Amino acid sequence: MDKDSQKSNSRKQPTEQELRFNQASNSIISKRLLPILLSLGILYTLFAIYYYLSLTERARQITVIGAAITAVIMYLMAYHIRKRPANLAAVHPIALFGSVLVLMNAMVHLMLTGQAWQSYIIILLVLGSGLLFFSTNALILLIILSGYCWLAIAWNKLSSPIWIYHGLSLLVFSFISILFHIVRKKNLENTVSLSLREELYRSKTDNVSSDNDSQEQDFSNLFDSTNHLLLSVDNQGRFLFVNRRWKEVLGYNDKVLSKINLKQTLDGEHLAKWNDIIQLIARDRTVQKIETTFITKDGQKILVEGNLAGQFRDEKLIAVKGIFRDITIKKKTEDALARERLLLRTVIDNIPEAIYAKDTEMRKILVNKTDLANIGKAEAEVLGKTDREVFPPEIAESFMEDDRAVLKDGKPVINREELLVNEAGHKMWLLTSKLPLYDHYGKITGLVGIGTNITELKNAKEQLLDMQTELKELNKKLSLAYEEVRNQKDNLLNILQQEELIFVFNTQGVIYGVTEQTVRVTGLTRLELIGSKFSERLESESGAEFLKILKDVTLGAFKTLKIKLKQLTGESAEFLMGLSRLNMEKDRLLIAILRKI
């Protein structure tokens, strides 16, 4: 048990390279802490003044206090580090503490103001943390904390395109921050590895009296300490040397390597190119930046990138030596980014709203399919052009005026109604919003625009206004007609008091109204009479004569006519009818007064 525990403890002890790497990493952060803390102290002092002068009473009190406390803490930490340099083991926790303070201030300000562009402070914090070379665990913790806090604030606002845009930006820049961290870490590891190799090389040159076996062992140890994959094969592909890293990655041991050929470890596609590579080395002696795929012992594919060089004897190629680095993760990352770009482009192109982006010179650098359809031009005719080169002058100047305001002051334009007229003369109304784009340093680098087609809504509003105007005119005419009828009230009352039968009908002879006397004489109900044709209530000869004079009366003439009116008993009664027009503008009505003969 004691022996086993000793072995496990020995395995957990870091190697010399790992110790030097951690020391170098902490030393870099230690040198940066003092200027960063001072800069943050000054920045949050300015923030406190800005918040006090610009924010509302409710937001001002909390944000000013938070910024002031943060500035004081930054100054105190900077003073302590200047007087007494921080222990290298504490530099990452100090940096993480400072980053969390910045994050808390940004979240409080975002929550109180509700301004989506404040998310850029969080984005810059995440990106800066990757550049500061945080430890992997601290960086992941900060990214998760930033994403969770931001999402908690923005959750109810994600239906707005600007919040979705900032959420995607935070996600993308978190990924870029991790990528920066990985690249910087790899570079530092390589630097430490080279430093160790140089120290070993100097020690060997000082010991030139050592025997050849000892030198060979030392160089073997040097090659085994690197993270690169080193190999040497003869011109037939038989292995002469591989370093420990190569064996670890591919899973082979010396016994297996003595029985196989390099071609057996290559992917089929790259195996076919091996003869071409050998010919290039024989001609040019080296091949730079070659990508190939090794197959591990358990069948997995490892993508590598490296250089090959030939070893010659009497101008004849006798061996090939190579140094490679594993780029499997890098390639997967690039493929993932490419897929994300494709997905983002697919989404942008299939959104019904017009989406575009412009640089600081107001030239379009991105357009989606909807925007191209609105403009009526191909993508090649729009990219790199200003609105002045795409639209009619008066329309272009209106668009560019908004662009200048956004690019100069950073103040977004929200829901502006714009009339778009393309070269074909097609008119379209757009509801447009324009938002500034910022780089990592908060500098405006362009703008993004979103336009929604509201032409149908605009036309509907105009039609509604026209209908309202028509209704007003109609009401006016009805009022005039009503007044005219009232003017004739006394005359009509005099007529209705007599024993005559009275019918009111339109110019086609359809009955509109009758008197009580008419209902009694005909024996029909008011509902049976109204809506029927007056000619149908007459004998055939009388009906024909009535239809002949109907046009003349409609034009304003007064006519008298003897007619025979059908009664409910089936008999006909003879009447003398006076027929004239009621003077109304729109619906011209006729009145017939019948007196029994």
C-alpha positions in Angstrom: 0.0 0.0 0.0 2.8 2.4 0.8 4.5 1.7 -2.5 1.3 2.3 -4.4 0.6 5.6 -2.6 4.1 6.8 -3.3 3.7 5.9 -7.0 0.4 7.8 -7.2 1.9 10.9 -5.5 4.8 10.8 -7.9 2.5 10.8 -10.8 0.6 13.9 -9.5 3.8 16.0 -9.2 4.0 18.5 -12.2 6.9 18.2 -14.6 9.6 20.8 -14.9 8.0 22.1 -18.1 4.6 22.5 -16.4 6.1 24.3 -13.5 8.0 26.7 -15.8 4.8 27.2 -17.8 2.8 28.2 -14.7 5.5 30.4 -13.5 5.8 32.2 -16.9 2.0 32.6 -17.1 1.7 34.0 -13.6 4.7 36.3 -14.3 3.0 37.7 -17.4 -0.2 38.5 -15.5 1.7 40.0 -12.6 3.4 42.5 -14.9 0.0 43.5 -16.3 -1.9 43.8 -13.1 -0.6 47.2 -12.0 -1.4 49.2 -15.2 -4.7 47.3 -15.6 -5.9 48.1 -12.1 -4.9 51.7 -12.4 -6.6 52.0 -15.8 -9.8 50.4 -14.3 -9.7 52.8 -11.3 -9.5 55.8 -13.6 -12.2 54.4 -15.9 -14.7 53.8 -13.1 -13.9 57.2 -11.6 -15.0 58.7 -15.0 -18.0 56.3 -15.0 -19.1 57.6 -11.6 -19.0 61.2 -12.8 -20.8 60.3 -16.1 -23.5 58.3 -14.3 -24.1 61.2 -11.9 -24.5 63.7 -14.7 -26.5 61.6 -17.2 -28.7 59.0 -15.5 -32.1 59.3 -13.9 -32.5 59.6 -10.1 -33.3 55.9 -9.5 -30.4 54.6 -11.7 -28.0 57.3 -10.7 -27.8 56.5 -7.0 -27.0 52.8 -7.4 -24.6 53.1 -10.4 -22.6 56.0 -8.9 -22.1 54.2 -5.6 -21.1 51.0 -7.4 -18.7 52.7 -9.8 -17.1 54.7 -6.9 -16.6 51.6 -4.7 -15.1 49.7 -7.7 -12.7 52.6 -8.4 -11.6 52.7 -4.8 -11.0 49.0 -4.7 -8.9 49.1 -7.9 -6.8 52.0 -6.5 -6.2 50.1 -3.2 -5.2 46.9 -5.1 -2.9 48.8 -7.4 -1.2 50.6 -4.4 -0.7 47.3 -2.6 0.8 45.6 -5.7 3.1 48.6 -6.2 4.4 48.6 -2.7 4.5 44.8 -2.4 4.4 42.7 -5.6 1.7 40.1 -5.5 2.7 36.4 -4.9 2.7 34.7 -8.3 0.2 32.1 -6.9 -2.3 34.9 -6.2 -2.2 36.8 -9.5 -5.0 34.8 -11.2 -7.4 35.1 -8.3 -6.7 38.9 -8.1 -7.4 39.2 -11.8 -10.6 37.1 -11.5 -11.8 39.3 -8.6 -11.2 42.5 -10.6 -13.1 41.0 -13.6 -16.1 40.0 -11.4 -16.2 43.6 -10.0 -16.4 44.9 -13.6 -19.0 42.3 -14.5 -21.2 43.3 -11.5 -21.1 47.0 -12.4 -21.9 46.2 -16.1 -24.9 44.0 -15.0 -26.3 46.5 -12.6 -26.0 49.3 -15.2 -27.6 47.1 -17.9 -30.5 46.1 -15.6 -31.2 49.7 -14.5 -31.0 51.4 -17.9 -32.3 48.5 -20.1 -30.1 49.7 -22.9 -29.1 46.7 -25.1 -25.8 48.3 -26.3 -24.5 48.1 -22.7 -24.0 44.4 -23.4 -20.8 45.5 -25.2 -19.1 46.1 -21.8 -19.7 42.5 -20.9 -18.6 41.3 -24.4 -15.3 43.3 -24.0 -14.8 41.9 -20.5 -15.1 38.3 -21.8 -12.8 39.0 -24.7 -10.3 40.9 -22.6 -10.2 38.0 -20.1 -9.1 35.6 -22.9 -6.4 38.1 -23.9 -5.2 38.5 -20.3 -4.3 34.8 -20.3 -6.6 33.7 -17.4 -6.3 30.2 -16.3 -8.7 27.9 -18.2 -10.9 27.2 -15.2 -11.1 30.9 -14.2 -11.9 31.9 -17.8 -14.7 29.3 -18.2 -16.2 30.4 -14.8 -16.2 34.0 -15.9 -17.8 33.2 -19.2 -20.5 31.1 -17.6 -21.2 33.8 -15.0 -21.4 36.5 -17.6 -23.7 34.5 -19.9 -26.0 33.5 -17.0 -26.3 37.1 -15.6 -26.9 38.6 -19.1 -29.5 36.0 -20.0 -31.3 36.6 -16.6 -31.6 40.3 -17.5 -32.4 40.0 -21.2 -34.7 37.0 -21.1 -37.9 39.0 -21.3 -36.5 41.2 -24.1 -35.1 38.5 -26.5 -38.1 39.0 -28.9 -36.4 42.3 -29.9 -33.8 41.8 -32.7 -31.2 44.1 -31.0 -31.2 41.9 -27.8 -30.9 38.7 -29.9 -28.1 40.3 -31.8 -26.2 41.2 -28.6 -26.8 37.7 -27.2 -25.3 36.1 -30.4 -22.4 38.6 -30.1 -21.8 37.6 -26.5 -21.8 33.9 -27.5 -19.5 34.4 -30.5 -17.0 36.5 -28.5 -17.0 34.0 -25.6 -15.9 31.4 -28.1 -13.3 33.7 -29.6 -12.0 34.5 -26.1 -11.5 30.8 -25.4 -9.8 30.4 -28.8 -7.4 33.3 -27.9 -6.7 31.7 -24.6 -5.9 28.3 -26.2 -3.6 29.9 -28.9 -1.8 32.0 -26.3 -1.4 29.0 -24.0 0.0 26.9 -26.9 2.4 29.7 -27.8 3.6 30.0 -24.2 4.0 26.2 -24.0 6.1 26.2 -27.1 8.2 29.1 -25.8 8.9 27.3 -22.6 9.7 24.1 -24.5 12.1 26.0 -26.7 13.7 27.6 -23.6 14.2 24.2 -22.1 15.7 22.9 -25.3 18.1 25.9 -25.5 19.2 25.3 -22.0 19.8 21.7 -22.7 21.7 22.6 -25.9 23.9 25.0 -24.0 24.6 22.5 -21.4 25.6 20.0 -24.1 27.9 22.4 -25.9 29.7 23.1 -22.6 30.2 19.4 -22.3 31.7 18.6 -25.7 33.9 15.9 -24.1 30.9 13.7 -23.4 30.7 10.5 -25.4 28.3 10.1 -28.4 25.9 7.8 -26.5 25.3 10.4 -23.8 24.7 13.2 -26.4 22.2 11.0 -28.3 20.3 10.3 -25.1 20.2 14.0 -24.2 18.8 14.9 -27.7 16.3 12.1 -27.4 15.1 13.6 -24.1 14.9 17.0 -25.7 12.7 15.7 -28.5 10.5 13.8 -26.1 9.8 17.0 -24.1 8.1 18.8 -27.0 4.5 18.7 -27.8 5.2 18.4 -31.5 5.2 15.0 -33.4 8.7 14.2 -34.7 9.5 11.3 -37.0 12.2 10.1 -39.4 11.6 7.4 -42.0 13.8 6.0 -44.8 12.9 6.4 -48.5 10.7 3.2 -48.2 8.7 4.6 -45.3 10.2 2.4 -42.6 10.5 4.1 -39.2 13.9 5.2 -38.1 12.8 7.4 -35.2 9.7 8.8 -33.5 9.5 10.9 -30.4 7.4 10.1 -27.3 4.6 12.5 -28.2 4.1 10.8 -31.6 3.8 7.4 -29.8 1.3 8.8 -27.2 -0.9 10.5 -29.8 -1.0 7.5 -32.3 -0.9 4.8 -29.6 2.0 2.8 -31.1 5.1 1.3 -29.2 8.6 0.6 -30.5 7.8 -3.1 -31.0 4.9 -2.4 -33.3 6.7 0.4 -35.1 9.5 -1.9 -36.0 7.0 -4.1 -37.9 4.9 -1.5 -39.8 5.5 1.2 -42.4 4.6 4.9 -42.3 2.1 4.3 -45.2 0.1 2.1 -42.8 -0.4 5.0 -40.5 -1.7 7.4 -43.2 -5.3 8.0 -44.2 -6.2 6.5 -47.6 -6.6 9.9 -49.3 -3.2 11.1 -48.1 -1.6 7.8 -48.8 -2.2 8.2 -52.5 -0.3 11.5 -52.4 2.8 10.1 -50.5 4.7 9.3 -53.7 4.1 12.8 -55.0 5.5 14.2 -51.7 8.6 12.1 -51.9 9.2 13.4 -55.5 8.8 17.0 -54.3 11.3 16.4 -51.4 13.8 14.8 -53.8 13.5 17.9 -56.1 13.1 20.8 -53.6 14.7 19.0 -50.5 11.8 20.4 -48.2 8.0 20.6 -48.3 6.5 23.3 -46.1 3.1 23.5 -44.4 1.7 20.1 -45.5 -1.5 18.8 -44.0 -2.1 15.1 -43.6 -4.1 12.7 -41.5 -2.6 10.0 -39.3 -4.6 6.9 -38.3 -4.1 5.9 -34.6 -3.8 2.3 -33.5 -7.5 2.2 -32.6 -8.6 3.7 -35.9 -9.1 7.4 -35.0 -8.1 10.1 -37.4 -5.6 12.8 -36.3 -5.2 15.8 -38.5 -1.7 17.3 -38.4 0.2 20.2 -40.1 4.0 20.4 -40.4 7.1 20.4 -42.5 9.1 17.6 -44.2 12.8 17.7 -45.1 15.0 15.2 -46.9 18.3 13.7 -45.8 20.6 13.0 -48.7 23.8 11.0 -49.4 25.6 11.5 -52.7 22.6 13.6 -53.9 20.4 10.6 -53.2 17.4 10.7 -50.9 17.9 8.2 -48.0 15.5 9.5 -45.4 12.7 11.9 -44.7 12.4 13.8 -41.4 9.2 15.6 -40.3 7.9 17.8 -37.5 4.1 18.0 -37.1 1.6 19.6 -34.7 -1.9 18.2 -34.0 -4.5 20.6 -35.5 -7.5 18.3 -35.0 -9.1 20.7 -32.4 -8.2 23.7 -34.5 -9.7 22.2 -37.6 -12.9 21.2 -35.7 -13.1 24.8 -34.4 -12.7 26.2 -37.9 -15.3 23.9 -39.2 -17.7 24.8 -36.3 -17.1 28.5 -37.1 -17.8 27.9 -40.8 -21.0 26.1 -39.9 -22.1 28.9 -37.6 -21.3 31.5 -40.3 -23.4 29.4 -42.8 -26.2 29.1 -40.3 -26.2 32.8 -39.5 -26.1 33.7 -43.2 -29.0 31.2 -43.9 -31.0 32.9 -41.2 -30.2 36.4 -42.4 -31.1 35.5 -46.0 -34.4 33.9 -45.1 -35.7 36.6 -42.7 -38.5 38.6 -44.4 -37.0 41.9 -43.1 -34.3 43.6 -45.1 -31.0 43.4 -43.2 -27.8 45.2 -44.2 -24.5 46.5 -42.7 -22.4 49.5 -43.7 -18.8 50.6 -42.9 -17.8 54.0 -41.6 -17.8 55.3 -45.2 -21.5 54.3 -45.5 -20.6 51.6 -48.0 -22.7 48.4 -47.8 -20.6 45.4 -46.7 -23.5 43.0 -46.1 -27.0 42.6 -47.7 -29.6 39.8 -47.4 -31.9 38.6 -50.2 -34.8 40.7 -49.0 -32.8 43.9 -49.2 -31.6 43.0 -52.7 -35.2 42.3 -53.8 -36.2 45.7 -52.4 -33.4 47.5 -54.3 -33.9 45.5 -57.4 -30.2 44.8 -58.0 -27.7 41.9 -57.8 -25.4 41.6 -54.8 -22.3 42.5 -56.9 -24.0 45.8 -57.8 -24.7 46.8 -54.2 -21.7 45.6 -52.1 -19.1 48.3 -51.7 -21.5 51.0 -52.9 -23.1 53.9 -51.0 -26.8 54.7 -51.2 -25.9 57.6 -53.5 -24.7 55.0 -56.1 -27.8 52.8 -55.7 -30.9 55.0 -55.2 -32.2 58.2 -56.7 -30.5 61.3 -55.3 -33.3 62.6 -53.1 -34.0 59.2 -51.6 -30.3 58.5 -51.1 -29.6 61.8 -49.2 -32.4 61.0 -46.8 -31.0 57.6 -46.0 -27.4 58.9 -45.7 -28.4 61.6 -43.3 -29.6 59.0 -40.8 -26.4 57.0 -41.4 -24.2 60.0 -40.6 -26.1 60.6 -37.3 -25.7 56.9 -36.2 -22.0 56.8 -37.2 -21.1 60.1 -35.6 -23.0 60.0 -32.3 -23.8 56.3 -31.9 -27.4 57.1 -31.3 -29.6 54.4 -32.9 -32.5 55.3 -35.3 -35.6 53.2 -34.2 -38.7 52.6 -36.3 -38.3 55.4 -38.9 -40.8 55.3 -41.8 -38.9 55.6 -45.1 -40.0 55.7 -48.7 -37.8 53.5 -50.9 -37.8 54.1 -54.7 -35.6 51.9 -56.8 -34.3 52.6 -60.3 -37.4 50.9 -61.9 -39.6 53.4 -60.1 -41.1 50.9 -57.8 -42.2 52.5 -54.5 -42.2 50.8 -51.1 -42.6 52.0 -47.5 -40.1 50.6 -44.9 -40.1 50.8 -41.1 -36.3 51.1 -40.6 -34.1 50.8 -37.5 -30.3 51.5 -37.6 -27.9 50.5 -34.9 -24.1 51.3 -34.5 -21.5 48.6 -34.6 -18.6 48.8 -32.2 -15.1 47.1 -32.1 -13.4 45.7 -29.0 -12.3 49.2 -28.0 -15.8 50.7 -28.1 -15.1 52.5 -31.4 -17.9 52.7 -34.0 -16.9 50.6 -37.0 -20.1 50.8 -38.9 -23.9 50.2 -38.6 -26.5 47.5 -39.1 -29.9 48.3 -40.5 -33.2 46.4 -40.4 -36.2 47.3 -42.6 -39.7 45.9 -42.5 -42.0 46.3 -45.5 -45.1 48.2 -44.3 -46.4 49.2 -47.8 -49.7 47.3 -47.4 -50.3 48.8 -43.9 -49.5 52.3 -45.3 -51.9 51.7 -48.2 -54.6 50.5 -45.8 -54.2 53.6 -43.7 -54.6 55.8 -46.8 -57.7 53.8 -47.9 -59.2 54.3 -44.5 -58.6 58.1 -44.7 -60.3 58.1 -48.1 -63.3 56.2 -46.8 -63.6 58.6 -43.9 -63.6 61.5 -46.4 -66.3 59.8 -48.5 -68.4 59.2 -45.4 -68.2 62.8 -44.4 -69.3 63.8 -48.0 -72.2 61.3 -47.8 -73.3 62.6 -44.4 -73.3 66.1 -45.8 -75.4 65.1 -48.8 -77.8 63.2 -46.6 -78.2 66.2 -44.3 -79.0 68.4 -47.4 -81.6 65.8 -48.6 -83.1 65.6 -45.1 -83.5 69.4 -45.1 -85.1 69.4 -48.5 -87.6 66.7 -47.4 -88.4 68.7 -44.3 -89.0 71.8 -46.6 -91.6 69.7 -48.4 -93.1 68.4 -45.2 -96.2 70.7 -45.1 -97.0 69.8 -48.7 -96.8 66.1 -48.1 -98.9 66.4 -44.9 -101.6 68.2 -46.9 -101.6 65.4 -49.5 -101.6 62.6 -46.9 -104.7 64.1 -45.2 -106.7 63.6 -48.4 -108.4 60.4 -49.6 -105.9 59.8 -52.4 -103.7 56.8 -52.6 -100.0 57.7 -52.5 -97.0 55.6 -53.7 -93.3 56.5 -53.5 -91.0 54.5 -55.8 -87.6 54.8 -57.4 -86.8 55.4 -61.1 -87.1 51.7 -61.9 -90.6 51.6 -60.5 -89.8 49.7 -57.3 -92.1 50.8 -54.4 -90.3 52.5 -51.5 -93.3 53.6 -49.4 -97.1 53.8 -49.2 -99.7 55.6 -47.0 -102.2 53.9 -44.7 -105.0 54.8 -47.1 -103.2 52.9 -49.9 -102.9 49.8 -47.7 -106.6 49.8 -46.9 -107.7 50.3 -50.5 -105.4 47.7 -52.0 -106.0 45.1 -49.3 -102.3 44.3 -49.1 -99.9 44.7 -46.2 -97.2 47.4 -46.2 -94.5 44.6 -46.4 -96.2 43.0 -49.4 -96.3 46.4 -51.3 -92.8 47.7 -50.4 -90.1 46.2 -52.6 -92.5 45.1 -55.4 -92.8 46.8 -58.8 -95.6 49.3 -59.2 -96.3 48.2 -62.7 -97.2 44.7 -61.4 -100.0 46.3 -59.4 -101.6 47.7 -62.6 -103.5 46.1 -65.4 -101.2 45.2 -68.3 -102.2 48.1 -70.5 -101.9 50.6 -67.6 -98.5 49.0 -66.6 -97.1 49.5 -70.2 -98.2 53.1 -70.4 -96.7 53.7 -66.9 -93.3 52.4 -68.0 -93.4 54.6 -71.1 -93.7 57.9 -69.1 -91.4 56.7 -66.3 -88.2 58.1 -68.0 -89.7 61.5 -68.6 -90.8 61.9 -65.0 -87.4 60.8 -63.8 -85.9 63.7 -65.9 -88.2 66.1 -64.1 -91.5 66.2 -66.0 -95.0 66.0 -64.4 -97.4 63.5 -66.0 -101.0 62.5 -65.5 -102.4 59.2 -66.5 -105.5 57.1 -66.2 -104.7 53.7 -64.8 -106.5 50.5 -63.6 -105.2 49.3 -60.2 -105.6 45.7 -59.2 -107.4 45.0 -55.9 -107.3 42.0 -53.5 -110.8 41.0 -54.7 -109.4 40.4 -58.2 -111.3 43.4 -59.6 -109.7 46.6 -61.0 -110.6 50.2 -60.0 -109.9 53.1 -62.3 -107.8 56.0 -60.9 -106.4 59.3 -62.2 -102.7 59.3 -61.3 -100.5 62.4 -61.0 -96.8 61.5 -61.3 -93.8 63.7 -60.4 -90.2 63.6 -59.0 -89.1 64.2 -55.5 -86.2 66.6 -55.8 -83.3 64.6 -54.1 -79.7 64.6 -55.4 -78.5 61.0 -55.2 -81.5 58.5 -55.0 -84.1 60.2 -57.2 -87.5 59.2 -56.0 -90.9 59.5 -57.7 -94.3 60.1 -56.0 -97.6 59.0 -57.5 -101.0 60.4 -56.2 -104.0 58.4 -57.3 -107.7 59.6 -57.1 -110.5 57.3 -57.8 -112.7 58.2 -60.8 
